[in-house]
Amino acid sequence: MDALIQSLVQANFAPERIAPQASMAQYTTLRIGGPAEVMVNIHSADEIAVALRAAKQADAPVTIIGNGSNLLVRDGGVIGLVIVLGERFSHIEIHDNILTAQAGASLNKVAAAAQSAGLSGLEFASGIPGTLGGGCAMNAGAYGGQLSDALMDAQVLLDGEIRTLSRDEMEMGYRTTLPLRRGGVVLSARFHLAADDPEAIAARSRELNARRREKQPLNYPSAGSVFKRPEGHFAGALIEEAGLKGLTIGGAQVSEKHAGFIVNLGGATAADILALIQRVQDEVERRSGVRLEPEVRILGED
């Protein structure tokens, strides 16, 4: 850890911006996770490259996160450097029908900016509790829409090089993209949107958010939908049919409101969540023959 901190200081990161043993629970929407060995918040794309070089010099592994909305960090924490793409890396700009946003911008703010400019195509994203970078990397979507529908291209850190990938080059599928499969990081993205009345856009967003509040357990910390949608099925329905709604291990529970969510009732550990995921997978497979695949990203040490 000392070598990594020294390398970051030599790379001109101010000591007050370097956080040893930072609690990852504060950086995930599940409010769970052991410490990051060293954490830095990034202010620009250039700083990402500098931080990566510093970590390489210290022979330290690197993990890059947004706001941790689709993330489960194990109780032992994360070894090496954790780079956070947050509020200081969240610029949004709009020219004509093209919206450009940096990775740290929340999907909610991106959708709101589009709505204010009278641009339609991102209404579905207005209630997704993630950032643009993570959302693009996993092709986030809801209620029949996904980011690939409007994406033009994305600036991506891939194999140590910053590249611009077109929508086709991103190879965007259901909750998957080329950067996600190859360990790349989306730094910014451009979307081509359609002109529409701002009030009509706002009304559609309000309707979708009302549906979310009605059906999703927004009153408890969670990581959103825990499992990918299996072909020909819905994960939540399979879990409910297996009689697992409300199943609790420690402080973790299969939501009583929506079985596709696992919530932190208070004091849950990552071990609780992982045990519940395993139990759900095993029981659903036993009853239906379908093996659920986690959608949540799992990081760190036990």
Protein Blocks (a to p, Z undefined) as FASTA:
>chain_A
ZZmmmmmmmnopafklpcghiafklmcfklpacddfbacddfbfklmmmmmmmmmmnopa
cdddfehpacccdfkbpehjdddddfklmcccdehjbccddfklcfklmmmmmmmnopah
ilmmmmmccdfklmmmnopaeehiafklmombdcddeehiacdddfklnopaehiafklm
nopacfbdcdddddddfklmmmmmmmmmmmmmmmpcfkbccehjfbdcdehiafklmmmm
nopgoiaghjbccdfkbmkbccdfehpafklmmmmmmmmmmmmmmmnopacddfbdcedj
ZZ
